[in-house]
Amino acid sequence: MNQPTILGIESTCDETAAAIVQGNTLLSNVVSSSMNEHARYGGVIPEIASRAHAEAFVPCVQQALADAGLELSDVDAIAVSAGPGLAGCLAVGVSGAKALAWAAHKPIYGINHVIGHIAVTQLQFGAFPPDTLALIVSGGHTSLLHVEDVARHIDVVGTTLDDAAGECFDKVARLLGFPYPGGPHIDRHAQQGNPHAIRVPQGLTQGKAGREHPYDFSFSGVKTAVARWIEEQQAEGRAIPVDDVCASLADSVASVLARKAMHGCEQYGSKTLIVGGGFSANSQLRAKLLEEGERCGVEVRIPQIKLCTDNGAMVAMLGVNLVEAGVKPSDPDFPIDSAMPLTTISV
């Protein structure tokens, strides 16, 4: 099949998304977010998110097809995120995608949402060179992966042992009184602060723990250290230098991520680092990765902001990779997997 046209559907968390990709060309990309409905709760409420997916599913798919100037019969296959993610949210997207595939007599691929974050960079940068490494950073995932074949074989090099980078930011943001989601607020304040004002630990980078976990991540201690520092300042009646706290936190997390990613590239002989996931929109991380990449001679591929957060384009692009590689479509009754392993590319 030449230049397959794929409808991609995403519903793992609080974004309902649909997109059309033809080959490596993005024809449409529609996203409907329920984020504002969760803000007052300080986090995503699965039931609210699932209901929002059910309401937005058909309009998103219709708009994606209309924007691409296509009918459902024009697509070659449908790809949908089957995990990891919130079970109720996944069920809505997968059920809808299965119904479309059955009605239109199209093959369907249940794909790994996280691997989609890697695949989407091809829309901006082209095909992956050999021995590419990928750093995935989001609210729920912080992982370093070796991409041997994005459609067939991916190895986990390192992963988070506790809080992911995005979780760390959200928890500190709550302490500082920022509304959900806290990451963008920390990013903005960090741009005005001194990154060296407060000593923030860098987990799994020193001593025995650093040697035993050279590519793994730990941000729970970072969150705890910042929380205790804030509590101490408040107990002594001192004003909290919010900009400096944010800058110091952002610099610590970005430094750890960049350093370990470059160490992985050196170990695997990789000259290309793919970066994906919602947290890769963070300006301090983007700057630090580009800086370290230049120093180490590694090309860092960070997609534009609209392709960092959850979207249908990443699902469709991975679908294109699977079709072009000749991977067998998923069985029509394939299950969702809210804890899908990162080594599983499609089900």
C-alpha positions in Angstrom: 0.0 0.0 0.0 1.4 3.4 -1.0 0.9 6.4 1.3 -1.7 4.9 3.6 -4.4 7.2 4.9 -5.2 6.6 8.6 -7.8 8.0 10.9 -6.3 8.2 14.4 -8.5 8.4 17.6 -7.3 9.4 21.0 -9.1 9.2 24.4 -6.7 8.1 27.1 -7.2 11.0 29.5 -9.0 14.4 29.2 -8.6 15.1 25.5 -10.9 13.6 22.8 -9.0 13.8 19.5 -9.2 12.7 15.9 -6.8 13.2 13.0 -6.1 12.1 9.5 -2.6 11.3 8.4 -1.7 10.3 4.8 1.9 8.9 4.6 3.8 11.5 6.6 1.4 14.4 5.9 -1.0 15.6 8.5 -4.3 16.4 6.8 -6.4 17.3 9.9 -6.0 17.4 13.7 -9.0 18.0 15.9 -8.8 18.1 19.7 -11.6 18.6 22.3 -10.4 19.0 25.9 -12.4 18.6 29.1 -9.6 20.1 31.2 -11.7 23.1 32.4 -14.3 20.6 33.8 -11.6 19.1 36.0 -9.8 22.2 37.3 -12.0 22.7 40.4 -11.1 19.2 41.5 -7.4 19.7 41.2 -7.0 16.7 38.8 -8.7 14.6 36.2 -12.0 12.9 37.3 -12.3 9.7 35.2 -16.1 9.7 35.2 -16.3 13.3 34.0 -13.6 12.7 31.4 -15.4 9.6 30.1 -18.7 11.4 29.7 -16.9 14.2 27.9 -15.4 11.7 25.5 -18.8 10.2 24.7 -20.1 13.6 23.9 -17.2 14.8 21.8 -16.3 11.6 19.9 -18.6 11.9 16.9 -18.1 15.7 16.4 -14.3 15.3 16.5 -14.3 12.4 14.0 -16.7 14.3 11.7 -14.6 17.5 11.9 -11.4 15.6 11.2 -12.8 14.0 8.1 -14.3 17.3 6.9 -11.1 19.2 7.4 -9.2 16.5 5.4 -11.9 16.6 2.7 -12.5 12.9 3.1 -15.3 10.4 3.8 -14.8 7.5 6.2 -14.8 5.2 3.2 -11.6 7.0 2.0 -9.4 6.0 4.9 -7.4 2.8 4.7 -7.5 1.9 8.4 -8.4 3.2 11.8 -5.9 3.5 14.7 -7.0 4.1 18.3 -5.2 4.4 21.6 -5.9 1.1 23.5 -3.6 2.0 26.5 -2.1 3.0 28.8 -4.6 5.4 30.2 -7.8 5.7 32.2 -9.9 2.6 31.7 -13.3 4.4 31.2 -11.8 6.9 28.8 -10.1 4.2 26.8 -13.3 2.2 26.6 -15.2 5.2 25.0 -12.6 5.8 22.3 -12.0 2.1 21.5 -15.7 1.3 21.4 -16.3 4.2 19.0 -13.4 3.3 16.8 -14.5 -0.4 16.6 -18.0 0.7 15.6 -16.6 2.9 12.8 -14.3 0.1 11.6 -17.1 -2.4 11.6 -19.5 -0.1 9.8 -17.0 1.0 7.2 -15.3 -2.5 6.8 -11.9 -1.1 7.7 -9.0 -2.7 9.6 -8.4 -1.4 13.0 -5.2 -1.1 15.1 -5.2 -0.7 18.9 -2.0 1.1 19.6 0.2 2.1 22.5 -0.6 5.8 23.3 3.0 6.4 24.7 4.6 5.1 21.5 2.4 7.4 19.6 4.2 10.3 21.2 7.4 9.0 19.6 5.8 8.3 16.2 4.3 11.8 15.8 7.7 13.5 15.5 8.0 12.0 12.0 5.4 14.5 10.8 7.9 17.3 11.6 11.4 15.7 11.3 10.9 12.7 9.0 12.0 9.0 9.5 14.0 7.8 12.5 17.7 7.2 12.0 19.1 3.9 13.3 19.6 3.6 17.1 17.3 6.4 18.0 16.6 7.1 21.6 13.3 8.6 22.8 12.6 10.5 26.0 8.9 10.4 26.9 7.8 12.9 29.6 4.3 13.5 30.7 2.0 13.6 33.7 2.0 9.9 34.1 5.2 8.7 32.3 8.9 9.5 32.3 10.7 6.9 30.3 13.8 6.5 28.1 13.3 4.1 25.2 15.5 2.6 22.5 13.7 2.7 19.2 14.9 -0.2 17.0 11.7 -0.2 14.9 8.8 2.0 15.9 6.3 -0.5 14.4 7.9 -3.7 15.7 10.5 -3.4 18.5 11.1 -0.9 21.3 13.2 -1.5 24.4 12.8 0.3 27.8 16.2 1.8 28.8 15.0 3.6 31.9 11.8 4.7 33.6 10.4 6.5 36.6 10.5 4.6 39.9 7.9 6.8 41.5 6.5 10.2 40.5 6.7 11.2 36.8 8.1 14.7 36.0 4.6 16.0 35.3 3.2 14.6 38.6 6.1 16.3 40.5 5.2 19.7 38.9 1.5 19.3 39.6 2.1 18.5 43.3 4.4 21.4 43.8 2.0 23.7 41.9 -0.7 22.7 44.4 1.5 23.7 47.3 2.0 27.1 45.7 -1.7 27.6 45.2 -1.7 27.3 41.4 -4.8 25.9 39.7 -4.8 22.6 37.8 -3.0 21.9 35.6 0.0 23.4 37.5 2.8 22.7 34.9 2.2 25.8 32.7 2.0 28.0 35.8 5.4 26.8 37.1 6.8 27.2 33.6 5.7 30.9 33.4 7.0 31.7 36.9 10.2 29.9 36.3 11.1 32.2 33.4 11.2 35.1 35.9 13.1 33.4 38.7 16.7 32.4 39.7 17.3 28.7 39.0 20.1 28.6 41.6 18.2 30.3 44.4 17.2 27.1 46.1 19.0 23.8 46.4 16.8 21.2 44.9 18.0 17.6 44.9 18.5 15.6 41.7 17.2 12.1 42.2 19.2 9.0 41.2 22.2 11.0 40.0 24.7 10.5 42.9 26.3 7.6 44.8 25.1 4.0 44.8 21.6 4.9 43.7 22.9 6.8 40.7 25.2 3.9 39.7 22.4 1.3 40.1 19.9 3.4 38.2 21.9 5.3 35.5 18.8 5.7 33.2 16.0 5.6 35.7 14.2 8.6 37.2 12.9 9.5 40.6 11.1 12.8 41.3 9.2 12.0 44.6 12.1 13.2 46.7 12.3 16.4 44.7 8.7 17.2 45.4 9.2 16.4 49.1 12.3 18.5 49.4 10.6 21.5 47.8 7.5 21.0 50.0 9.6 20.9 53.2 11.4 24.1 52.2 8.2 25.9 51.6 6.8 24.7 55.0 10.0 25.9 56.7 9.7 29.3 55.2 6.0 29.6 56.1 6.7 28.5 59.7 9.3 31.3 60.0 6.9 33.8 58.6 8.9 34.5 55.4 7.3 35.2 52.1 7.7 32.4 49.5 9.8 33.6 46.5 7.4 31.8 44.0 9.4 32.6 40.9 12.7 31.3 42.4 11.0 28.1 43.7 9.6 27.4 40.3 12.9 28.2 38.5 14.9 26.0 40.9 12.5 23.1 40.5 12.3 23.4 36.7 16.1 23.6 36.4 16.6 20.5 38.7 14.1 18.4 36.8 15.3 19.5 33.3 18.9 18.9 34.2 18.2 15.3 35.4 16.2 14.5 32.3 18.7 16.0 29.9 21.7 14.5 31.6 20.3 11.0 31.7 19.0 11.2 28.1 22.5 12.2 26.9 24.1 9.4 28.9 21.7 7.0 27.3 22.6 8.3 23.8 26.3 7.9 24.6 25.7 4.3 25.8 23.7 3.3 22.7 25.8 5.2 20.2 22.8 7.3 19.3 23.1 10.7 17.6 19.3 11.3 17.7 17.0 11.9 20.6 13.2 12.0 20.1 11.3 13.9 22.8 7.6 13.5 23.3 4.7 13.8 25.8 2.8 16.7 27.3 5.7 17.7 29.7 8.0 18.2 26.7 6.1 21.5 26.2 8.0 22.9 29.2 10.3 25.7 28.1 13.1 25.0 30.6 13.2 21.3 29.5 13.2 22.2 25.8 16.1 24.7 26.3 18.1 22.3 28.5 17.8 19.4 26.0 18.8 21.5 23.1 21.7 22.9 25.0 22.9 19.4 26.1 22.3 18.0 22.7 24.5 20.6 21.1 27.2 20.0 23.7 27.1 16.2 23.1 26.6 16.2 19.4 23.1 14.7 19.5 20.3 16.0 17.3 17.3 16.6 19.7 13.9 16.4 17.9 11.3 18.1 20.0 7.9 18.6 18.2 5.9 21.8 18.0 3.7 22.4 21.1 0.5 21.2 19.5 2.0 17.8 18.8 3.4 17.4 22.4 0.1 17.1 24.2 -2.3 14.2 23.5 -3.7 14.4 20.0 -5.0 12.1 17.2 -2.1 12.8 14.9 0.3 10.7 17.0 -2.2 7.8 16.9 -2.7 8.1 13.1 1.1 8.4 12.5 1.8 5.2 14.4 -1.0 3.6 12.5 0.8 4.6 9.2 4.0 3.0 10.5 2.1 -0.2 11.4 0.4 -0.4 8.0 3.6 0.3 6.1 5.5 -2.3 8.1 2.9 -4.9 7.2 1.9 -5.5 10.8 -1.3 -7.5 11.1 -4.4 -5.4 12.2 -5.8 -6.0 15.7 -8.6 -8.5 16.3 -12.0 -6.8 16.2 -12.6 -7.7 19.9 -9.2 -6.6 21.2 -9.2 -5.4 24.8 -8.1 -2.1 26.3 -5.1 -2.2 28.7 -4.9 0.7 31.1 -1.4 -0.4 32.1 -0.1 -1.4 28.7 3.6 -2.1 28.8 5.8 0.3 26.8 7.2 -2.7 24.9 3.8 -3.4 23.4 3.3 -1.3 20.3 0.0 -2.6 19.2 -2.4 -5.2 20.4 
